[in-house]
């Protein structure tokens, strides 16, 4: 069984081919550079770039896999959440391909795709597990009994963690996206030098909030006239990152302990953050907890993760029809 995955939810055009054993034949990702000068993704420009790139990217994926379209068993596509115009490009292309090839069409939630990225590199993941999905638009804590039997334990009530990283990065004139740059700078600073607020950390629920922390960080930058030439930039980055990571970690461990779960999956773009990975890895070494996260390349938006989610749906014969449409609705 070979699944062609298509991902166009934001500013990465990607196509990949994965088999039922989660072996990646190819995973081609084209990141749009046109947005860099704007400090963020411009939706209309993203849609146009996807239109230009989708066919060449799919051809490259097939060529890299040394496969023909006739050898593909199904087409899986990211349908939500994301930028509606970008999603429509991928969904329209996937529907056309499925119709012409008379192959099954599989709709995939983008967040589920991020979670399933773990299965591409780890063969010993067992249900049940708890997953923390952290990206530019989403922060969710989910308990899975099975791939299609899950409970959302908590989510952000305002800004996502990745959004806070990127917005502060933009204020500091860091390259976009700001998260990886803050992670890099933070390695040279003192995480305890600035006491930022830890929003909702002691609330009895599993929800998150990063809007207030983002505002506090922005005000600190303004008040101290902070810029990239200032020595304080390193301590600021370390302290800001520490506040986000501490909230994510404490809320997640609380959910793991109170639900009696022994397996944890980290997913999403912010799962590439070195501090976040280290804190969960260190905890797993001291407690009986299996922790999984993808390599950094598979943390970002890519079609291999969409194909991986498609494998579970193919095995359960959960196919979509040609009335399938894209949606910007957030969440699983």
N, C-alpha and C positions, 0 to 999 in steps of 0.2 A: 504494500500500500504506500503510495506516494502522494503527499498533499502539497499543493502549491499554495503558499501563503502570500497574502497581499496586505500591506500596511501603508496607509496614507492619512493617519489621524491628525497629524500636525504639520511638521516641516521636514519630515524624512520620508522619501519615497523608497519603499523596500519590497523586494520579492524574494522568496526563499522556497526551497523544496526540502521536505523532511519526511522520513518514513515512519512506520508504526513503532519502530524501536527507538524513536527520537534521534535517529542519526541525521545530521545536517548534510545534505548533498551540496547545497549552496545557500548563501545568505547575503544578498547584495543590498547595500544601503547607500542611498545618495542623499547627503545632507545639504539642504539649501543654504547657500552662503549669502543670498540676496538680503536676508533679514539683519545681518550683523550691524549694518550702519544705523539701524533703527533701534537697536537695543532690545529687541523683542520680535516675535513673529507677527507679520502683517497678514491677516487671513486671506485677503484677495490675492496677494502675490503668491502665497503658498499654494492656493488652488491652481493657479496658472502654471506654476512650476511642476505640480503633480501631473497636469495634463501633458506637459512636454515630456516628462520623464518616465511615465508609467510603462509605456510599451518597450522602450529600450531597456529598462531595468528588468522587466520580465524576460526579455530575450537573453539578457546577460545571465540571469539566474538559471535558465534552461541550458545555456551553453556551458556554464561553469559546472553544472551537474552532469553534463554529457547525456542529457535526456531530451526526448521529443515530447511535444504536447500530448501525443497519443498515449504516452506512458504515465500521464498524470491521472490519478483516480478521483480527485476532488479538488475544489477550489475553496479555500477558507479566506475570509476577508474581515478586517476590522470594521465594525459598523457603528460603534459608539463606545465611550464618549470621545469627543474631540471637536475640531473645527468642522462645522457642518459642510462647508464647501470642499474642504480637503477630503473628508470621508466620502462624499458623493462621487468623487473621481474614482476612488478605489472600488466602491460598491458597484458603480455603473460598469466599470471595466470587468470586474469579477462576474457580474450577472451576464454580460455579453459573452464572456469566455465559456461560462458554464452552459449557456444556451447553445452555442455553436458546437461545443465538444460533446454535448449531451452527458455532462458529468454532474454529480451532486454539488450543490452550493451550500456552504457552511458559514453561518454568521457567528462572529466572535466578538465578545466584549473585550475591549482593549485592555482593561484592568486584569481580566482573567488571563489574557495573553502574557502580561508581565509576570503573573504568578507561575504560569506554565513554562516560562523561560528556565525555571529551575530544573524541570524534568529533562531538559536538553543536555544537562551536564551531570545530573545526579540520578543514578538508577535505583537508589535505595530509599527513596521518599515513600513513606507510608501514611495513609489516612488513619486517624484524624490529624489535622495540623492547624495551627494558627498562622496567618500570614499578615504581615504589615506591608502595605503598598504605599510607597512614598515617591511622589513625582511632582512635576511642576504644577499640575492641576488637581492632584488627588492625594489625600492621606486617609487611608482606611485600614481598619483592623477587622479581620474576618476569620471566623472559625469554620473550617471545612470538615464535614463528615465524609463527603465524596465530592467529586468535581462539580456536580450539579445539586449538591445538598449542602448549603452553607448558610451561615448567619452573620450578618454584619453587626459586629459588637460595638464599633465606634467609628466615627469619621470626623473630619474637620468641620467646624461650624462656620468658618470663614476662609481665610487664606490657607492654602496647603503649604507644607514645609518647603517644598521646592520653589513655590511662588515667592515665599519670604526670602529665600536665598537669592533668587534671580532679581527681585526688586531692589534689594540692598546692593547687589552687584551692579545694577544699573546706576544707582545713585553715586556709587564710587567710580563709575566709568570703567568698570572691569569688562573684559570681553564677554559676550553672550555665548552660552548661558553662564550666569554668575556663580552657580553652585560649585562647579569644579574649581574655579579660580579662588573662591573663598576657602575651600578645602586645602588648596595648595599653600595659600598665604598663612593659614591657621597653624600649619606645622612649625612656624617660626615664632609663634606667640605664646603668651601665658593665658590659659583658659580661665584662670581665676582672677584676672586683673580687673574685669568689669562685671558687676553683678546685674545681669539683665533679668527681667521678670521671667518666671517659668509658668506660663499660662495654663490653667486648669490641671496642674500637676497633682493637686491633692483632691480634686473632685472625685466623687464616688463612681462616676461613669468612666467609659473608655474613649470619650470624645476628645478632640484636639482643637486648639485655637492658636493661630500664629499671627493674626493681624496686629494685636497689641504689642507683641514682641518686635514685629517689623517696624511699627511706629516708634517704639522706644529706641531701636537701633538707628532709625533715620534721624531722630531728634539728637541723639548723641553725636552723629556725624556733623550735623549742623552746628550744634553748640560748641564743639571742639575743632571746627573747621578742618575736619579729617580729610585727607587725600592720600593718594598712592605714594607720595613722597614723604609721608609722615612715618616716623618710627612706631607710632601708636597703632598704625594700621594692622600690624601683626597681632597685637594683643586684642584689638577689636574683633578681628576675624575669628581668632581662637575662642573668645568669650561668646560671641554671637553663635558660632557653630555649636559650642558646648551647650548652650541653653536649648537649642533645638533638639540636639541629640539626647540630652538628659530627659526631656519631656517624652520623646518618642520611646526611649528605652524603658522608663519607669512605667508608663501606661501599658506597654506591651508585656512586660514581665508580670505586671498585675493581672492582666488577662490570662496569661499562660498559667500562672499559679492558681487563680480562682477557678479555671476551667479544667485543671488537671491534665493539660496537654503536654506531651513530651517531644513534639516536633514543631519546629518553627521555620517558616520561609520568609525571607526578606525579598522584596521585589520593587521594581520601579526605578526611575532614573536616579533618585537620591540614594538608592541601594548601593551605588558606586562610591558613596562618601566613605573615606577611609576611617574616620572616627566612628561612624555608625557601625561599620562592619567589625571593627576591632572590639567595640564594647559588647556586642552580642557574642562574638567569638570567645572573648575572655570569660564571659558568663557561662557559656556552654562547657568550657573546660573545668569549671568549678562545680557545676550542677549537672544533673543527669538530663541534659537537653540537647537534642539533635538540631543543629542550626545549619540551614542551607541558604546560599545566595548565589546568583549567577556571576560569571566573570563580568568585568566592567563593560565589555562590548555588548553583552546580551542584556545589560540593565537598561540601555537606551532603547528607543523605539526601533523595532526590527520585525521583519516578516516571519522569521523562524519561530518566534514565540507565538505568533498568530497560527501558524501551521501546527505547532505543538498542541495548542488548545483545540484546534480542528481535529486532531487525532482522536481525542476523547469523544468528541461529538460524532465523528464518523463511526466509531465502534458502537455507539449507542443509536446510530441511524437518526441522529437529530439534524435533519436537513432543512434548509430554507427554500422557499419558492421564489419565483421571479418578481413577486411583489415586494421583496425585501427592500427596505429603505434605510438610509442613514439617520442617525439621531445624535444630537449634542447633549442629551440627558446624561448627567453625571452618575457615577456609581455602578456597582455590579448589577 
